[in-house]
Structures are given as structure tokens and as C-alpha cells.
């Protein structure tokens, strides 16, 4: 009987040992599963090196620099050319610029941006002239190089007559009072020159909003010093102008382009 009892005890001990081992094995396995759940999914894109970064996309990037066809350059039509940030979402790249045709002849067309594309001061250098203004430099340097890294060969240089400071030769410029009246067909009280700004321009100052017509710069200057003329949200020309240091006033660049025959 004692031998039988001893065998039973040994069997019970073996069973207990095997059970404990199985439980330990399960515990380790669960810990491994938990650890695996904490690891990044190997299928997800990693952004820890240049090879895996996703570059911003740019709408119609290549076609944005196509030469403008003569049949599309109809007075009042909207044409597309160049790229510039507009929706204020830097992750999706720059957007195609829309231009309104305001003058056209057999070989070229004058274009003005349909919306104001930025907001900057007219002049921070105190030159108080279009020729020496920071806005002229910005248009022909910063904006020109950003908007037209390609396709700029269709943009023509223009000799401009200015209120003071002498004539200038520019690829990108602003309209003056006389040109606004002639090319946008407006006087001082009509709304033909009224314009909105882009979301990006609106982000430059709390005074601006993309759902309301804004003030934009002209290159002509009144008799009063340190002022430049503007077009109000109503479309009226502010002949007395605004301070050249105001940086909440918007910009509507103008270019003249060669047409595809």
C-alpha cells in the first residue's frame, strides 16, 4: 500500500510540474504578443530618412508653364500660368495661378492675377518711389523666381512710366491709376476692379479675409509723400493713397506674355 501511495504522490507531482510549465509557456507567449503589438507596423511609411519622405504634390505642375495659346487670350478670359502658394496648405505644394486677360494684341497679352496673391508693404526702404520700392524688388525677384522657375521666357519686359522716380523696366509690375481705368474699365465709383485675396494672402494679417474684397496696391503715387494709390474693396480707386508702410494691403501682379501663334 505504501508503494502504491508513493507512486500516486509521484504522479501527482509530475502532473503538477507539467501544468506549471504549460502555464509559464502561455505567459511568455502572451508577453511576446503584447510586445509585438507595441512595435510599429512594418507596412507603414517611415519618415526617418530622405528616401522615404513624400514630397508635396503640385497641381498641374508641368502644364502650368505651357505657353498661352492665342485663342485662349480673349479679353476678360481666365488663363493659367505659373505656380504660387494660395490655399495656405503648404503640404500640398503651390497652386496654379489664374490670370485675367486685360489687354491683348496679335502677339502678346497683358494679364493680372484674378485674386490678390499676397500682402506686403509697398516700400520699407523709404525711397518713396516705385523704382526704389521693396514691392518692385519683391515682384521681380521673390515672386518671379517662385512663380516661374520654368516658362519665364514667355514673359516680356516692359518699360513703365511712373509718378516719380523715373521710368523702369520690369517683367512683373502693378497697374497705375490710368491703367486700371483703361484696362479694367472702371472709374472711381464702379466695382470692376474689386478683388478677393487667396487664403495664403489672408493669413498674412488679421485685417484680411478671403471671403471679402480687399484693398490692393497700384504703383502710381499721389502728391502726398510716402503714400501709394490703392483700389478699395468696393472697386473704387483711392487716389489719395495709403501709407507705403502698410503691410496688410494686397498685391495683384501684372505680366505681359508672348502668345503661341
One Martini backbone bead per residue (centre of mass of N, CA, C, O) as a GRO file, in nm:
protein
  261
    1UNK     BB    1   0.056   0.062  -0.020
    2UNK     BB    2   0.297   0.253   0.003
    3UNK     BB    3   0.380   0.226  -0.295
    4UNK     BB    4   0.118   0.333  -0.418
    5UNK     BB    5   0.126   0.609  -0.281
    6UNK     BB    6   0.396   0.696  -0.398
    7UNK     BB    7   0.309   0.690  -0.696
    8UNK     BB    8   0.083   0.897  -0.669
    9UNK     BB    9   0.259   1.129  -0.577
   10UNK     BB   10   0.446   1.137  -0.823
   11UNK     BB   11   0.223   1.190  -1.033
   12UNK     BB   12   0.122   1.454  -0.912
   13UNK     BB   13   0.389   1.607  -0.940
   14UNK     BB   14   0.415   1.581  -1.250
   15UNK     BB   15   0.150   1.718  -1.322
   16UNK     BB   16   0.213   1.986  -1.181
   17UNK     BB   17   0.469   2.052  -1.346
   18UNK     BB   18   0.340   2.055  -1.630
   19UNK     BB   19   0.130   2.272  -1.576
   20UNK     BB   20   0.328   2.499  -1.499
   21UNK     BB   21   0.479   2.499  -1.770
   22UNK     BB   22   0.239   2.575  -1.947
   23UNK     BB   23   0.173   2.844  -1.808
   24UNK     BB   24   0.447   2.979  -1.865
   25UNK     BB   25   0.434   2.958  -2.170
   26UNK     BB   26   0.184   3.137  -2.203
   27UNK     BB   27   0.297   3.393  -2.074
   28UNK     BB   28   0.527   3.445  -2.276
   29UNK     BB   29   0.356   3.458  -2.530
   30UNK     BB   30   0.187   3.708  -2.446
   31UNK     BB   31   0.425   3.902  -2.419
   32UNK     BB   32   0.505   3.886  -2.715
   33UNK     BB   33   0.241   3.995  -2.829
   34UNK     BB   34   0.246   4.268  -2.685
   35UNK     BB   35   0.513   4.362  -2.810
   36UNK     BB   36   0.419   4.350  -3.105
   37UNK     BB   37   0.190   4.567  -3.067
   38UNK     BB   38   0.410   4.804  -3.009
   39UNK     BB   39   0.506   4.789  -3.284
   40UNK     BB   40   0.557   4.898  -3.577
   41UNK     BB   41   0.428   4.894  -3.875
   42UNK     BB   42   0.593   4.770  -4.153
   43UNK     BB   43   0.383   4.910  -4.366
   44UNK     BB   44   0.463   5.175  -4.278
   45UNK     BB   45   0.572   5.489  -4.325
   46UNK     BB   46   0.885   5.616  -4.299
   47UNK     BB   47   1.054   5.943  -4.171
   48UNK     BB   48   1.399   5.893  -4.130
   49UNK     BB   49   1.443   5.956  -4.443
   50UNK     BB   50   1.472   6.082  -4.764
   51UNK     BB   51   1.358   5.827  -4.926
   52UNK     BB   52   1.055   5.834  -4.759
   53UNK     BB   53   0.968   6.097  -4.840
   54UNK     BB   54   0.695   6.308  -4.915
   55UNK     BB   55   0.630   6.501  -5.163
   56UNK     BB   56   0.479   6.760  -5.267
   57UNK     BB   57   0.211   6.846  -5.447
   58UNK     BB   58   0.140   6.981  -5.789
   59UNK     BB   59  -0.079   7.124  -5.972
   60UNK     BB   60  -0.005   7.109  -6.288
   61UNK     BB   61   0.308   7.156  -6.303
   62UNK     BB   62   0.377   7.147  -6.611
   63UNK     BB   63   0.130   7.308  -6.750
   64UNK     BB   64   0.191   7.587  -6.601
   65UNK     BB   65   0.428   7.648  -6.847
   66UNK     BB   66   0.266   7.693  -7.079
   67UNK     BB   67   0.197   7.835  -7.348
   68UNK     BB   68  -0.020   8.074  -7.456
   69UNK     BB   69  -0.292   8.077  -7.640
   70UNK     BB   70  -0.447   8.283  -7.855
   71UNK     BB   71  -0.747   8.168  -7.822
   72UNK     BB   72  -0.735   8.224  -7.495
   73UNK     BB   73  -0.665   8.544  -7.537
   74UNK     BB   74  -0.934   8.680  -7.414
   75UNK     BB   75  -1.102   8.928  -7.317
   76UNK     BB   76  -1.162   8.826  -6.974
   77UNK     BB   77  -1.014   8.581  -6.953
   78UNK     BB   78  -0.897   8.276  -6.810
   79UNK     BB   79  -0.565   8.195  -6.721
   80UNK     BB   80  -0.283   7.962  -6.687
   81UNK     BB   81   0.017   8.053  -6.484
   82UNK     BB   82   0.195   7.920  -6.273
   83UNK     BB   83   0.320   7.916  -5.923
   84UNK     BB   84   0.141   7.952  -5.600
   85UNK     BB   85   0.060   8.012  -5.296
   86UNK     BB   86  -0.303   7.984  -5.173
   87UNK     BB   87  -0.438   7.767  -4.951
   88UNK     BB   88  -0.236   7.738  -4.694
   89UNK     BB   89  -0.114   7.445  -4.787
   90UNK     BB   90   0.208   7.331  -4.778
   91UNK     BB   91   0.177   7.012  -4.832
   92UNK     BB   92   0.050   7.053  -5.151
   93UNK     BB   93   0.170   7.291  -5.258
   94UNK     BB   94   0.138   7.471  -5.526
   95UNK     BB   95  -0.066   7.680  -5.723
   96UNK     BB   96  -0.233   7.773  -5.985
   97UNK     BB   97  -0.243   8.060  -6.170
   98UNK     BB   98  -0.484   8.310  -6.213
   99UNK     BB   99  -0.566   8.502  -6.511
  100UNK     BB  100  -0.655   8.811  -6.647
  101UNK     BB  101  -0.746   8.945  -6.944
  102UNK     BB  102  -0.671   9.308  -7.028
  103UNK     BB  103  -0.481   9.264  -7.286
  104UNK     BB  104  -0.460   9.249  -7.659
  105UNK     BB  105  -0.274   9.112  -7.927
  106UNK     BB  106  -0.120   8.935  -8.171
  107UNK     BB  107   0.147   8.853  -7.956
  108UNK     BB  108   0.007   8.964  -7.682
  109UNK     BB  109  -0.058   8.969  -7.315
  110UNK     BB  110  -0.231   9.107  -7.045
  111UNK     BB  111  -0.194   9.021  -6.694
  112UNK     BB  112  -0.402   8.953  -6.402
  113UNK     BB  113  -0.468   8.857  -6.113
  114UNK     BB  114  -0.763   8.749  -5.991
  115UNK     BB  115  -0.606   8.740  -5.726
  116UNK     BB  116  -0.471   8.813  -5.442
  117UNK     BB  117  -0.142   8.665  -5.346
  118UNK     BB  118  -0.062   8.897  -5.137
  119UNK     BB  119   0.096   9.074  -4.842
  120UNK     BB  120   0.257   9.397  -4.860
  121UNK     BB  121   0.463   9.641  -4.864
  122UNK     BB  122   0.558   9.889  -5.073
  123UNK     BB  123   0.774  10.043  -4.865
  124UNK     BB  124   1.087   9.999  -4.655
  125UNK     BB  125   1.320  10.217  -4.775
  126UNK     BB  126   1.217  10.525  -4.829
  127UNK     BB  127   1.208  10.614  -5.139
  128UNK     BB  128   0.916  10.681  -5.259
  129UNK     BB  129   0.928  10.469  -5.506
  130UNK     BB  130   0.895  10.241  -5.744
  131UNK     BB  131   1.195  10.198  -5.819
  132UNK     BB  132   1.279  10.165  -5.485
  133UNK     BB  133   1.091   9.948  -5.410
  134UNK     BB  134   1.012   9.652  -5.246
  135UNK     BB  135   0.782   9.552  -5.436
  136UNK     BB  136   0.944   9.546  -5.697
  137UNK     BB  137   1.157   9.348  -5.600
  138UNK     BB  138   0.964   9.121  -5.523
  139UNK     BB  139   0.834   9.074  -5.804
  140UNK     BB  140   1.133   9.045  -5.965
  141UNK     BB  141   1.216   8.807  -5.759
  142UNK     BB  142   1.052   8.635  -5.559
  143UNK     BB  143   0.801   8.585  -5.736
  144UNK     BB  144   0.932   8.514  -6.006
  145UNK     BB  145   1.100   8.262  -5.896
  146UNK     BB  146   0.854   8.107  -5.776
  147UNK     BB  147   0.642   8.107  -6.026
  148UNK     BB  148   0.901   8.093  -6.268
  149UNK     BB  149   1.123   7.847  -6.304
  150UNK     BB  150   0.945   7.815  -6.555
  151UNK     BB  151   0.852   7.990  -6.857
  152UNK     BB  152   0.980   8.292  -6.850
  153UNK     BB  153   1.030   8.339  -7.169
  154UNK     BB  154   0.723   8.463  -7.210
  155UNK     BB  155   0.813   8.708  -7.054
  156UNK     BB  156   0.791   9.052  -7.080
  157UNK     BB  157   0.945   9.347  -7.103
  158UNK     BB  158   0.874   9.671  -6.942
  159UNK     BB  159   0.811  10.010  -6.997
  160UNK     BB  160   0.767  10.244  -6.732
  161UNK     BB  161   0.557  10.494  -6.618
  162UNK     BB  162   0.604  10.725  -6.345
  163UNK     BB  163   0.535  10.950  -6.103
  164UNK     BB  164   0.820  10.880  -5.964
  165UNK     BB  165   1.174  10.811  -6.037
  166UNK     BB  166   1.113  10.705  -6.311
  167UNK     BB  167   1.175  10.480  -6.527
  168UNK     BB  168   1.103  10.126  -6.596
  169UNK     BB  169   1.213   9.776  -6.608
  170UNK     BB  170   0.966   9.510  -6.624
  171UNK     BB  171   0.815   9.189  -6.568
  172UNK     BB  172   0.684   9.284  -6.295
  173UNK     BB  173   0.374   9.453  -6.196
  174UNK     BB  174   0.175   9.741  -6.153
  175UNK     BB  175  -0.080   9.924  -6.172
  176UNK     BB  176  -0.221  10.219  -6.257
  177UNK     BB  177  -0.468  10.437  -6.263
  178UNK     BB  178  -0.500  10.452  -6.574
  179UNK     BB  179  -0.501  10.140  -6.625
  180UNK     BB  180  -0.747  10.067  -6.462
  181UNK     BB  181  -0.950  10.237  -6.626
  182UNK     BB  182  -0.880  10.106  -6.910
  183UNK     BB  183  -0.858   9.776  -6.838
  184UNK     BB  184  -1.108   9.761  -6.611
  185UNK     BB  185  -1.336   9.965  -6.658
  186UNK     BB  186  -1.295  10.212  -6.439
  187UNK     BB  187  -1.372  10.415  -6.190
  188UNK     BB  188  -1.436  10.551  -5.869
  189UNK     BB  189  -1.741  10.382  -5.837
  190UNK     BB  190  -1.684  10.110  -5.937
  191UNK     BB  191  -1.642   9.727  -5.937
  192UNK     BB  192  -1.426   9.607  -6.152
  193UNK     BB  193  -1.167   9.606  -5.928
  194UNK     BB  194  -1.266   9.404  -5.752
  195UNK     BB  195  -1.103   9.193  -5.491
  196UNK     BB  196  -0.972   8.901  -5.386
  197UNK     BB  197  -0.815   8.670  -5.172
  198UNK     BB  198  -0.620   8.447  -5.060
  199UNK     BB  199  -0.551   8.245  -4.799
  200UNK     BB  200  -0.255   8.325  -4.783
  201UNK     BB  201  -0.293   8.631  -4.773
  202UNK     BB  202  -0.487   8.628  -4.521
  203UNK     BB  203  -0.256   8.516  -4.320
  204UNK     BB  204  -0.086   8.794  -4.288
  205UNK     BB  205  -0.364   8.928  -4.164
  206UNK     BB  206  -0.637   9.006  -3.961
  207UNK     BB  207  -0.770   9.209  -4.172
  208UNK     BB  208  -0.795   8.958  -4.348
  209UNK     BB  209  -1.021   8.800  -4.599
  210UNK     BB  210  -1.131   8.563  -4.843
  211UNK     BB  211  -1.461   8.666  -4.824
  212UNK     BB  212  -1.336   8.960  -4.893
  213UNK     BB  213  -1.280   9.241  -5.022
  214UNK     BB  214  -0.977   9.413  -5.106
  215UNK     BB  215  -0.686   9.583  -5.081
  216UNK     BB  216  -0.483   9.725  -5.357
  217UNK     BB  217  -0.206   9.795  -5.530
  218UNK     BB  218  -0.044  10.062  -5.679
  219UNK     BB  219   0.220  10.244  -5.846
  220UNK     BB  220   0.088  10.497  -5.801
  221UNK     BB  221   0.135  10.842  -5.684
  222UNK     BB  222   0.080  11.093  -5.495
  223UNK     BB  223   0.165  11.395  -5.366
  224UNK     BB  224   0.188  11.257  -5.120
  225UNK     BB  225   0.401  11.141  -4.910
  226UNK     BB  226   0.428  10.805  -4.845
  227UNK     BB  227   0.237  10.715  -5.089
  228UNK     BB  228  -0.008  10.486  -5.236
  229UNK     BB  229  -0.214  10.366  -5.446
  230UNK     BB  230  -0.554  10.225  -5.437
  231UNK     BB  231  -0.786   9.954  -5.419
  232UNK     BB  232  -1.083   9.896  -5.313
  233UNK     BB  233  -1.326   9.671  -5.237
  234UNK     BB  234  -1.536   9.837  -5.422
  235UNK     BB  235  -1.329   9.956  -5.670
  236UNK     BB  236  -1.218  10.206  -5.570
  237UNK     BB  237  -1.005  10.469  -5.610
  238UNK     BB  238  -0.737  10.573  -5.401
  239UNK     BB  239  -0.589  10.866  -5.471
  240UNK     BB  240  -0.445  10.930  -5.187
  241UNK     BB  241  -0.389  10.672  -5.051
  242UNK     BB  242  -0.137  10.484  -4.877
  243UNK     BB  243   0.079  10.376  -4.675
  244UNK     BB  244   0.385  10.225  -4.760
  245UNK     BB  245   0.392  10.048  -4.471
  246UNK     BB  246   0.163   9.880  -4.529
  247UNK     BB  247   0.101   9.506  -4.482
  248UNK     BB  248  -0.233   9.466  -4.555
  249UNK     BB  249  -0.181   9.502  -4.852
  250UNK     BB  250  -0.234   9.391  -5.166
  251UNK     BB  251  -0.140   9.172  -5.453
  252UNK     BB  252  -0.147   9.231  -5.827
  253UNK     BB  253   0.001   9.098  -6.061
  254UNK     BB  254   0.176   9.186  -6.372
  255UNK     BB  255   0.181   9.061  -6.715
  256UNK     BB  256   0.360   8.994  -7.024
  257UNK     BB  257   0.279   8.768  -7.297
  258UNK     BB  258   0.346   8.541  -7.513
  259UNK     BB  259   0.200   8.397  -7.800
  260UNK     BB  260   0.067   8.132  -7.948
  261UNK     BB  261   0.027   8.096  -8.305
   0.00000   0.00000   0.00000
